[in-house]
Every structure is written in C-alpha cells, then in structure tokens.
Amino acid sequence: MSGDIDRVHASAELLRSGSRIDYQWGLRAFRRRKSAGDLLDSATRMKQLVTARIAAAAALVAFVAAAAPTASHAQTTVTANWVQTSTQGPSPRVGPAMAYDLVDRKTVLFGGGGTSDTLADTWQYDGTAWTQVPVSGPLGRTLASMVYDSTRGVAVLFGGYNNGIRSDTWEWNGSAWNQRLTAHMPPARLWTAMTYDSARHIAVLFGGAPGSGLLNDTWQYDGNDWTQVTTAHSPPARRGHGLAFDSARARVVLFGGQDPTGVNLNDTWEFDGTDWSQVTTAHSPSARLWHSMAYDPNLGGTVMFGGASDPNNPFNDTWLYDGADWQQITPNPNVNPRLQAAMSYDPNRAEIVVFGGAANIQYTQQYGDTWSLRGVTTSPLDWAQANPSLAPSARVWSQMDYDSARGVSVLFGGSSDSGGGNLHDTWEWDGARWTQMTPTASPPAVAGGMMAYDSSRGVSVLFGGSGSTAISSSTWEWDGVNWTQKSPATSPPARVWAAMTYDSTRGRMVLFGGDGPSGLLADTWTYDGTTWTQMSPASAPSPRDGPALAFDPTRGRAVLFGGHDSNGRLGDTWEWDGANWMQI
C-alpha cells in the first residue's frame, strides 16, 4: 500500500507543477517524473492493480456471502440516562407544543395549559437556559401539535384547545409567528399527533378526537396546503397516540393511544409516505396514551417516554424502537411520572429534551422542569452488502456525508475508472435505495474534496478538491434540492485530501491541512455558513494530508487521527476545542 500512497502524492505533485493531466490518470502516476509515455504506462499498470484488487475483493465478498449466515436486524444495546438540565424557565404547564429550530439552534416552546388558564407565550431553550421571546402570535392553547420543517426553516403548529377545539395552522420563523390560511385543512381535533417527514418534506398528521368519536385519517402539509392521504391500510381510529419520524429508515412511527371504546393500545405502525403497515415486535411498552415520542439518531431509534394507562397513575418509563423491536431503557427514579409532556430532539447536543407535563389527568400537579436524555448505543450488527437495483457508477475519492435532518447519505462526484475523468453527479442513499438527484446547478467535477453536514443550517458543505486541470478553493452547499455556490470574502487556499467536520457545539465547520499547490498544509479554518476564518492556535498537528477528523458532541471536541506526510504514515491523535489543538 505504500506504493499506492506514493502514487496519490504524485498526482498532487503534477497538479502543483501546472500539468494539465486528468486527475484520474494523475492518481496512477509514480512519484518520480517520467516521460509522457512512461506516465501512461504507469497509469496502465496502476489500473491493472486496481482491477486485480477489485476482482479479489469481489471474490472475497462472494465467499463471505456463501459461507456466512444471512444477518438479520439485531437490536442495539442502549446506555442512556435522564439528566435534569434546567430548573428555571417556563412556568409549570401541561400539553405545550415544542420543536427544535435548526436555524437558531434552539428548542422552541409555545403555550400549554397552566394552573389557571391556557398560555400563549413563546420560549427558546439553548441547552442550558430558557429565554422568553416577547412576541404576539397564536391564541393561547394547550395540546397543540408542533414540528420543525427543516426544508423551509420554520416550525409548524396545528390545532389545540382553548374554549373549543381549534384547526388553525401557524408558522414560527425564528422571530415571528405567521398564520397560514390554507385552501384545505384537517377537521378540528384534540389529542392528535404530528411529525415532520424530512425525506418527503411534509408534515404528517394522524387521527385524534374531533369532539364526537375518533378519527383514523392521515393528512400531510407541504408548506402551501393540507392534503388528505388515502391509504390502502390504516391504524384503527384513536386519540392520545404518539408519532415520530425515523429519518434513518424514512418511516413515520406510530405507537399506542386509545380506541373509541376506551381501550388503551400498544400497537406499532409505520407509514412510508404511501401506506401504513402494522409492525409485530417481540417486545413492547405497555398500553398507554398521552405519552411523548421523538426520534433520536444518536441512540438509533424512536424514543417513547411516560404517558398513562390509568390517568391518575402515569408512567416514567423510557423505551427505544429501532425498527425491529422495542427495548426499555433503565429508568431514572428522579424523573416524576407524567403525561402530556413536550418532547423534541436537539441534534446540536445529540439529546432528547422533555419539558413539563402533569401528574394526573386532573392536572392538579403540573411540572416546569427540563430533562435531557443522553447516552450511546452499541450494536451487534455486522456489515451486510446492500444490492440496490440502481447505484452510482464505480469511483474513488468521492465526497460523502450524512444529512441527519432528512435521514439520507449524500454523495457527490469522485474519480471514475470508466468515464472521462472526474464526476459531478449527486446521489442520496436512504438506507434502502440510491436516488440520483437532478439539481439545476452543480459544482464542477471534483474528487478528493471535503464534505460535511451542517446540522444547524440543514446543508451539506463541500470545499476544495481537484478537477481535471486545477485544485479548487470553492465552497458549495447542498440543501437537499439544489447546490449553491457561496462567495465568502476569504477562503482557505485550494487543496485536496484535507480533513473537515462540523462542530455542532459552536456551529462551525472545522477544516485542517491537506495538500495544496505548494505542498502539505497545517492550517486550521472554521466556516460559519458565511465566512471562513483562519485560526491561530498555539500549537497544531504537523503538515499532512489524508487525516481522519470527527466531532465528539459529548465533549465538544473535534478529534483528528493520522494522515500522511513526507516521511510516511502518521499515527498521532489531536483534539480541537474551538481555539487550540492539543495532542493526546
């Protein structure tokens, strides 16, 4: 493999010399300069080597597939705990509406039922403290549904109760509330549930109690109008159920509730955007209604908390559904049992946030505490090769990241063996299938660039890389529909094979090192979505290309390992705290 690294570095050397050689062939050149004929010969030998390795790898995959048993979906093991994170904030209340605002990087809470009246206040929570926002907006209400539309950057609120059941739609844009007067709307209902389907860019609402009887209708809201969805199958009518969107599998998950005869339910259903299907699991939470649900990609599943079967004796248990089964998370006895609490997921801090709720259906004790569920998962899953019917063409040095808001992996470009050099196609993988995207604009063909997902703004950021004639210093952003070239006043120098990750604690991209036109680099840059800033740490890793870099949200540190310099491979570990590098 040392020869492979030498060939990789030869391509950077050729680019620095100004040679107009295609990146595809430059990767196959030897470090020592040769004649054009020798260079082509070395490229051919490298191509033969790569082809032989691909054939060997294919044979190995075939052997493993034949020798090993087929892997099924195995359940993760969860280590998580509830931690009280704030004792000050909104007054005690039941049934507030809550969602996480990706743009402002804050949890937004509206209204709820107070001890003596319905409330109409708006609050924001930054993970440490609550701040009331002095704005007017919807009529005070309790038990409204609210989700965050990551495509349009607004929180969507529907319905609720205040001297009658409501059916109005409002949106919060980070500074003001705006009522949406749509041509159609779901009938007014209470104890309904709503979630945001980030794969299809719609809010999904199901069921509830219109005042007489119960509903089992499905509605979706795209930011312009509400549309009722006709499905071949449907969960039975119910109220007090929970909904969450599993972004890894692109499925809306429904659990529990109460049927028209007053029987509490513990069934699990999934909606794929077209139809509902019931899921049979080996384990399940007990039957209940008025529980709280949200999807936690950090824990790898939908989290369900609390609720009640006996309305005067609620639960404080926590469960996780990973798409195959439910498992209970060890309860924290310090969390009071409650019903009708608000729950949302904070992706910047990788934690579930719960606020408020009540100790019984008479609401004689209401809570104003804030709790966060923090933890990790370990999984016995092995690698399993997916065999989609459609897939990107073979390539190396493509750019790829994971869009946690929409639950898809995004792939761009790379270098092709079969075509005329570098690629500029965009693909998304949802866990089951590849989809080629058709943006109206696209970055030039590039390979060896850096791409990472900005969870605060909901965009993938692409920087640098090598085209067919030169190394790039361009910055592009992908929003799930289109690419947009950014024009910051200052940019890092052009480079390939650098390291980049998103620091969700500080809301910045972190870029380090790489190979530029003048050689290896050891500079550190941050990008806030508008401006690139070169940092001046007291110490830093040595110049290198090809290091690995990832962000640890629990400790608020970017971790860098290894790479390659003029002396060979590196095995050192460094951490970036937002201001300085420290070698571990």
Buried (B, 14 or more C-beta within 10 A) or exposed (E): EEEBBBBBBBBBBBBBEEBEBBBBBBBBBBEEEEEEEEBBEBBEEBBEBBEEEEEEEEEEEEEEEEEEEEEEEEBBEBEBBBBEBBEEBBEBBBBBBBBBBBBBBBBBBBBBBBEEEBBBBBBBBBBEEBEEBEEEBBEBBBBBBBBBBBBBBBBBBBBBBBEEBBBBBBBBBBEEBEEBEBEEBBBBBBBBBBBBBBBBBBBBBBBBBBEEEBBBBBBBBBBEEBBEBEBEEBBBBBBBBBBBBBBBBBBBBBBBBBBBEEEBBBBBBBBBBEBBBEBEBEEBBEBBBBBBBBBBBBBBBBBBBBBBBEBEEBBBBBBBBBBBBBBBBEBBEEBBBBBBBBBBBBBBBBBBBBBBBBBBBEBEBBBBBBBBBBBBBEEEEEEEEEEEEEEBEEBBBBBBBBBBBBBBBBBBBBBBEEEEBBBBBBBBBBBEEBEEBEBEEBBBBBBBBBBBBBBBBBBBBBBBBBBBEBBBBBBBBBBBEBBBEBEBEEBBBBBBBBBBBBBBBBBBBBBBBBBBBEEBBBBBBBBBBEEBBEBEBEEBBBBBBBBEBEBBBBEBBBBBBBBBBEEEEBEBBBBBBBEBBEEE
